[in-house]
Amino acid sequence: MSFQNNKNFQFGFILVMLSVGVKIATDTYDLGIYLNILSGLMALIGFLLMIKGIYDSKKKSKTGS
């Protein structure tokens, strides 16, 4: 599992976890649609960073460097 050491993957994972927290807080306290949209964007960016991190680590392991 070398992709877990990748910085992009770690940052993306943190973003996804933060977006889940923001979504729960928004639903609990009715903080408005803007925070809801923000949590969705954070989750999307986080997933893309996680995918990029996995792809980069697989590419690096194939080249052997």
Buried (B, 14 or more C-beta within 10 A) or exposed (E): EEBEEBEBBBBBBEBBEBBBEBBEEBEEEEBEEEBBEBBEEBBEBBBEBBBBBBBBBEEEEEEEE
